[in-house]
Amino acid sequence: MRIDVVTIFPEYLAPLELSLVGKAHRAGLLDLRVHDLRTWTTDRHRTVDDTPIGGGAGMVMRPDVWGEALDGLLGDDGAVELLVPTPSGERFTQRTAERLAAVPRLVVACGRYEGIDARVAEHYRARGVPVTEVSLGDYVLNGGEVAALVVVEAVARLLPGVVGNPDSLVEESHGAAGLLEYPVYTRPPQWRGHDVPEVLLSGHHARIARWRRDRALERTAERRPDLVARLPADALDADDRRL
Ligand code: SAM
């Protein structure tokens, strides 16, 4: 998969060279390219913004500069998806990450100031480019770079070979079961008066699986009742229902 990120702060994306995503990049599992939007400016001051038409505070990113940047990166065969982080977009979830992990090429356009001129998304949609405006959550960040970091990491870890043991993707929170993950423990079995639950030391696989399922259900009901309400009718078996 190839991901291009366009930003006025390429340095902001430096953490993508670290850890699993950095390793995936170096191993050729993920072709990650970060571009400075100012490369596509034509004036002496390398201007990317202007005052909002209609008045108001702040500055808006110019469509002509974004157009120059995106024309080349998106091509015109509709094969490359454009992702625009914005607080007014659809919520970015694990389902979005799963969908994007199957896309061969993605371009992430990082807004700053009051955001990108609305005609940019409109123009590429009209040209047949799949455009998704995504929000990380109901709060406002200064720019799209943090959203790009989130999207690249969430998507990259789903690509084959990026996470060493693919089993660790199976039982995660927000996975296929629709539940939060059960609590996890490691050695030592006693720490500052807190004991690892006895059943996990039993070696009894079926009892461990049942205990984990129960804790996942309890935790989800307590912390995210909205997720329980969204479970399909057949998601709970008789043992689940006794909780
Ligand atoms: N005036 C805009 C509004 O109220 O919708 C906010 C612009 S924000 C200061 C600048 C940029 O940060 C946005 O263009 C977007 O790229 C990014 N951004 C801010 N909050 C975000 C969020 N919750 N999710 C995704 N991107 C966000």
Residues whose N, C-alpha, C, O or C-beta is under 5 A from the ligand:
A	BS01	SAM	P85 T86 P87 S88 C110 G111 R112 Y113 E114 G115 I116 V134 S135 L136 G137 Y139 V140 L141 N142 G143 G144 A147
